[in-house]
Amino acid sequence: MTTSTPRHSPARRAPDSYTTHDLLAPPDIPAHVELIDGCLLSQGRQTAFHSLVIDLLRAGLCRTAPPGLTARCRMTVVIDKRNAPEPDLVIVQAAAARSRDQLSFHARDVLLAVEVVLPQSQALDRDTKPRKYADAGIPHFWRVENDGPGMYPVVHAFGLDPATRTYHPVGTFREQLELDVPFGISIDLTEIDRL
């Protein structure tokens, strides 16, 4: 992730002075930019692994999600005025998906946030963003890692402790992802070879 300045910024601004309003006011901000602690961060280039994992998980979640929930990829999640990250994948209340022109969801509508770790965003995906999601009360978080060349994705699943607003490990999954929360989920992670 790198800091980005809007293309048509009317005045020089402190790098940590941006708000959610600035982020969601096109066309000043390029696509796939996150707001973390008032700083605009552009997402780095994704790898084929990153893209394939998102496709695999989205298909599996869409297949198993109960009515009333829906999966969305790379949508901004508004946490507060200074924080609006863009998880790789979210499960949201279907009622929150109001239109095809929608740019964001509120954190209160997100049931699960998923980050597929990239080399250039490890600190954000492993530390900063999970803390932001937990502070916002998002009940479930998955961190997906690449175990090495030719390996399958490894999914680290976490659940929220509402009292401490921190995540606790639910399980680590290789080859087969089987969970009962946030709903019954069964995803064959080896299917990545067939995408």
C-alpha positions in Angstrom: 0.0 0.0 0.0 1.2 3.5 -0.8 -0.1 6.9 0.1 -2.0 8.5 -2.7 -3.0 12.1 -3.4 -6.1 12.9 -5.4 -5.4 13.8 -9.0 -7.3 17.1 -8.8 -6.6 18.2 -5.3 -7.6 21.9 -5.0 -5.1 22.5 -2.2 -2.2 20.8 -0.5 -3.4 18.8 2.5 -1.8 17.0 5.3 -1.5 13.3 4.4 -3.6 12.3 7.4 -6.4 14.8 6.9 -8.8 12.9 4.6 -12.2 11.8 5.6 -14.7 9.2 4.4 -16.5 12.0 2.5 -13.3 12.7 0.5 -12.9 9.0 -0.3 -16.5 8.6 -1.6 -16.6 11.8 -3.6 -15.7 10.8 -7.1 -13.9 11.6 -9.4 -11.2 13.1 -7.2 -10.1 9.8 -5.7 -8.9 6.9 -7.9 -10.5 3.4 -7.6 -9.3 1.0 -5.0 -8.1 3.5 -2.5 -8.6 2.9 1.2 -8.8 5.4 4.1 -6.8 4.4 7.2 -6.5 6.9 10.0 -7.2 9.7 7.6 -4.5 8.6 5.1 -5.4 7.6 1.6 -3.7 4.3 0.7 -3.7 2.9 -2.8 -3.9 -0.9 -3.1 -0.9 -2.5 -4.8 -1.1 -4.7 -7.8 -2.7 -8.0 -7.2 -1.3 -11.4 -8.1 -3.1 -14.2 -9.8 -3.2 -16.1 -6.5 -5.0 -13.1 -4.9 -7.6 -12.9 -7.7 -8.2 -16.7 -7.8 -8.7 -16.9 -4.0 -11.2 -14.1 -4.1 -13.1 -15.8 -6.9 -13.0 -19.2 -5.1 -14.2 -17.8 -1.7 -16.9 -15.6 -3.2 -18.3 -18.5 -5.2 -18.3 -20.7 -2.1 -19.8 -18.1 0.1 -22.6 -17.2 -2.4 -23.4 -21.0 -2.7 -23.7 -21.4 1.1 -25.0 -18.0 2.4 -28.6 -18.1 3.7 -31.2 -15.8 2.3 -30.7 -12.2 3.5 -26.9 -12.3 3.1 -24.8 -11.5 0.1 -21.1 -11.5 -0.9 -19.4 -8.5 -2.4 -15.8 -8.0 -3.6 -13.5 -5.0 -3.0 -16.2 -2.7 -1.6 -15.4 0.1 0.8 -16.5 -0.4 4.4 -17.2 2.8 6.3 -16.0 2.4 9.9 -15.9 6.0 10.9 -15.0 9.5 9.6 -11.2 8.6 9.2 -11.4 4.9 8.4 -12.9 3.2 5.3 -10.9 0.2 4.3 -11.7 -2.0 1.2 -11.7 -5.7 2.2 -11.1 -8.2 -0.6 -14.5 -9.8 0.2 -17.4 -9.1 2.6 -20.6 -10.8 3.6 -23.2 -8.1 4.2 -26.9 -7.9 5.0 -28.7 -8.1 1.6 -30.8 -5.2 2.6 -27.7 -3.1 2.8 -26.9 -3.8 -0.9 -29.3 -1.0 -2.1 -28.1 -0.4 -5.7 -25.6 -1.4 -8.4 -24.1 2.1 -8.1 -23.4 1.8 -4.4 -19.8 2.6 -3.4 -19.7 1.4 0.2 -21.3 -0.4 3.1 -21.4 0.6 6.8 -19.5 -1.6 9.1 -22.7 -2.4 11.0 -24.0 -4.2 7.9 -20.9 -6.4 7.5 -21.0 -9.9 9.0 -17.6 -11.1 7.6 -14.5 -9.3 6.3 -11.9 -11.2 4.3 -8.4 -10.1 3.5 -6.1 -12.0 1.1 -2.6 -11.0 2.2 -0.3 -9.5 -0.4 3.5 -9.1 0.2 3.2 -5.3 0.0 0.2 -5.1 2.4 1.2 -7.7 5.1 1.2 -5.2 8.0 -2.2 -3.8 7.0 -3.8 -7.1 6.3 -2.4 -8.9 9.4 -2.6 -6.2 12.0 -4.1 -2.7 11.2 -7.2 -3.7 9.3 -8.2 -6.6 11.6 -8.0 -4.2 14.6 -10.2 -1.7 12.7 -12.7 -4.4 11.9 -12.8 -5.6 15.5 -13.2 -2.1 16.9 -16.1 -1.6 14.4 -17.8 -4.7 15.7 -17.6 -6.8 12.6 -18.3 -10.3 14.0 -16.1 -12.4 11.7 -12.7 -12.0 10.0 -10.7 -14.2 7.7 -7.1 -13.7 6.8 -6.0 -15.7 3.8 -2.3 -16.5 3.2 -0.3 -18.0 0.4 1.6 -21.0 1.8 4.1 -20.9 -1.0 4.4 -21.7 -4.7 1.9 -24.3 -5.8 0.3 -24.5 -2.4 -3.3 -24.0 -1.5 -4.6 -21.0 0.3 -4.6 -21.1 4.1 -7.6 -19.5 5.7 -7.2 -18.2 9.3 -10.7 -17.6 10.7 -11.4 -15.4 13.6 -14.5 -14.5 15.7 -15.1 -11.3 17.6 -15.1 -11.2 21.4 -17.7 -8.4 21.9 -16.5 -7.6 25.4 -12.9 -6.8 24.4 -13.5 -5.9 20.7 -10.7 -8.3 19.7 -10.6 -11.3 17.5 -9.9 -14.8 18.7 -8.9 -17.7 16.5 -11.7 -20.0 15.3 -9.5 -22.3 13.1 -6.9 -22.6 10.4 -8.0 -24.3 7.2 -6.0 -25.9 4.4 -7.5 -27.8 1.5 -11.0 -27.8 3.0 -12.7 -24.9 4.8 -15.5 -26.1 7.1 -17.2 -23.6 9.5 -20.5 -23.3 11.3 -20.1 -19.5 11.7 -21.2 -17.1 10.5 -23.3 -19.8 8.8 -22.6 -23.3 7.5 -19.7 -23.0 5.1 -18.0 -25.8 3.1 -15.4 -24.7 0.5 -12.9 -27.0 -1.2 -9.8 -24.8 -1.3 -8.1 -27.2 -3.8 -10.6 -26.0 -6.3 -8.2 -23.1 -6.9 -6.4 -25.5 -9.3 -9.5 -25.6 -11.5 -10.2 -21.9 -11.8 
